[in-house]
Amino acid sequence: MFSLSLTSLSYIIFVVVFVFVYYMVHRRFRWIVLLAASVLFFIVVSGAASIPWLLLGAATTYAGARLIGRMKKEAGKRAILAIVLVLVLGELFLLKYTRGLPFTAPIAVSFYSLSILGYVLDVYWGVTKAEENPFLYLLYVTYFPQMTSGPVTRYRLMQPQLREGAAFSYDKVKNGLIRIVYGMMKKCVIADLCAVMVSEVFGDTVTYQGAYVLLGVMLFALELYADFSGCMDIVLGTSECFGIELPENFDIPFSSVTMSEFWRRWHITLGVWFKDYVLYPLLKTAPFQKLNTVCVEKFGRKKGRKPATYLGLLAVWFLIGYWHGGAMHYVIGSGLLHWFYIVSGELFEEPVKKLTRRLHIDRRAKGYVLLQRLKVFFLVCSGFVFFRSETSYQACKMLYRMAVPFERGFFTGFSVWKLGLGAYELCFLSIGCAVMWTVSGFKLRRRDIRTALAGQHAVVRYAVYLLLCALVLLGMMRGFGADVSYFIYNKF
Amino acid sequence: MYRESMSMRKLFAKGCLVLAVCVCFTGVLLLLSAREPFRSVIAAVTGSEAYASKLDASGEVIAYIEKAQTKDESSKLIVGDSVCNSLFGELQELNPDYKILCCNKGITMAGQYILTKEYLDCHENVTDVYLIVISNSLITGFDTEFGYQYAVIPFVRTGTIGDLEERTVREMKSLYFAPFLKEAVIEYVEASPLIKKLYLNAEKELRPTVLQLSFPDVTVEYIQKMYELCKERNVKMHFMAPPLAETDERRKVEAVLREEYEKSPLYELFPNYYDSYVYYPAELFPDGIHPNVDRKYKNEMIRAMEEKMDQVWDLRLE
């Protein structure tokens, strides 16, 4: 009966009530309010039955880190680290990749598992100290804004903020609330309306072929971005209300001109986590060092370092794909395919540079940049086909159908632009997209739209706020009764 | 500290202002959603167009109540659920002696009672009343799935809610919220697909329908009332079941319900209800409930019902 979905009215009430209580109590005790809110949120969303699993992960890493912190011998530390890794990864594997379990897995298990693993590794490497207060550590694990789809956080950045509590800041709370509403708009208007069109195309592969499939895939890219980044806006906005800064997960990814840049802008915290905790340690291992030495001797210092890096990246991208769900279409679509694009991009970088120089093409010209962005967008879309499909076979079939020649009626018939939506709904979607693109435009120029808005006349400011609220209200009414409250990344 | 509390007040005041404007916006939107030309635009944007067509649900029951109230030469009444309708619905034209009024189970037994009462009030020389329902209809009380559209709206709009007991109306008021039983509100709900969508879904979310293998009070009470009404008017009442699909699940459910039935006061009035069950191969029931066979086969099913209940009908089947 009581839903705490991020786009529900009850979530807003939940946040407002706890923000009020949070700032009402003394700063020293504010973390306790957050812990109470987080535990309540977890019980409502995930169910009390999954608490033991959460506690198991939290207790294992807490105790493991404490022991590592106390031990002086390296071998002992390593043994404890190995035990903790086996237990946490074993729990993750059991809960996420084993089918037909008689119990429900806790929400966001893949996200908080990475966070707690990162914490133990940081303690092992001496980057951070082991936390003494088990309840403060439990707050880090259960901190409710990130308990749906991340971001993957670092303990050393979170701990001081959680422990000390934030002083009330009018601007922070206001900006946080605006960001929550903006995120809801992205989800309820853009993602949910695009989802109708995407389901139409992906659900009827007989009728829709050629350009229709391409359009469907492009719309899915828009849906996924609005869905996931909208979720992140709600999460980060909520945290901002409590004065706690979470790391950004998106940085206008579709403005990227290379695939590597795209992955520095899309799901940033996941990429950084795998880089810091998998790639770099992997490259330091003996076999990789040996490969590095051999290649450097053979191909020189610059080129010789690449094979080991690419091999390390292959392992990382395989794991990222596998992390998404274990199925082959995730391993390909969210992993290996992107590794291939990134490595090819790097290998062809020099020849392309030479070619453009020879052809006197200005690589900074707007047209060239736009072409690069389009290239990245379509490459990413090809990966999303696997991500959206049920199986790799279906994804290949969709890609094949894209290659079927365009139908004549595609550009002449107006019906193509609807794909399950009416004219009014399309207008509604367009307004949502216009708002999102305006905000992205500000971000692209490294300006915060909320700061820019604050300098405007009150009429303009409130007109914008009310437009946002109106869009969200209409979007919420649209989604009410239909099962649209779940975010795509909630399942990971 | 003082500055902090001042800025908190400022935020609170501004938040209240934005909230008030949002409430006003929602209010205006809801008001406009019942009036053209905004109605269709708002319905399209809020994805509530499908709820405009759901107006037919109450219209369907209202038509049945009006039919029951229409005086004619018929002297026998068949009331029942949608399974009954699939068997007997097509026979109305061939049988002017009969009035066949079978509709969705959402009408509940209170609705079947209203149909019977209205029919008996408007017809003289009535000899028989047949109540033909499967057990799914018997376990259906007022719920948030169908009840508002199939029971509340038609009962209020036709004024037949007055035929029901005070405690039944109280039950309806507590389940559907008293204001939503007022005619003016119902008219608004009927006119606005958006309000209908929000109301019906909020109801479903707040009070999800949980189907139980037992007979709700409304079933027991109103079948008894039908029996007493018929007895008072010297009309013979028959209570039987239409054909059922032969599945293990169905057999198990019916075994539980039969036990329940035998414990209820209905058993004393109609001890043969469960004996009237005739099972047919499951493949004849694509949805597991309604038989999808040709007329000839349906007639055979009706004859089998006759035989089972040792009942001779003068129904013309072809």
Contacts between the chains, C-beta under 8 A, distances in Angstrom:
chain1	res1	chain2	res2	distance
A	1	B	205	6.7
A	1	B	206	6.4
A	1	B	208	7.5
A	3	B	205	7.8
A	23	B	4	7.9
A	23	B	8	6.7
A	167	B	4	6.8
A	168	B	4	4.8
A	168	B	7	6.7
A	168	B	8	6.0
A	169	B	7	7.7
A	170	B	7	3.9
A	170	B	8	7.6
A	170	B	10	6.2
A	170	B	11	5.4
A	173	B	11	5.8
A	174	B	11	6.4
A	174	B	14	7.7
A	177	B	15	7.7
A	422	B	44	4.9
A	422	B	49	8.0
A	423	B	44	7.8
A	424	B	41	5.5
A	424	B	44	4.0
A	424	B	45	5.2
A	425	B	44	6.0
A	425	B	45	6.3
A	425	B	47	7.7
A	428	B	45	5.0
A	462	B	18	7.8
A	465	B	18	6.3
A	466	B	18	7.6
A	466	B	21	6.0
A	466	B	22	7.8
A	466	B	25	7.3
A	469	B	18	6.8
A	469	B	21	7.6
A	469	B	22	5.1
A	469	B	25	7.3
A	470	B	25	5.9
A	473	B	22	6.6
A	473	B	25	6.7
A	473	B	26	6.1
A	473	B	29	7.6
A	474	B	29	7.8
A	474	B	45	5.8
A	474	B	46	6.1
A	477	B	46	4.4
A	477	B	47	8.0
A	477	B	48	7.6
A	477	B	194	6.6
A	477	B	197	7.7
A	477	B	198	6.5
A	478	B	45	7.0
A	478	B	46	4.8
A	478	B	47	4.3
A	478	B	48	8.0
A	479	B	47	7.7
A	480	B	197	6.9
A	480	B	198	6.1
A	480	B	201	5.4
A	480	B	202	7.8
A	481	B	197	6.1
A	481	B	198	8.0
A	481	B	200	7.5
A	481	B	201	3.3
A	481	B	204	7.4
A	482	B	47	7.1
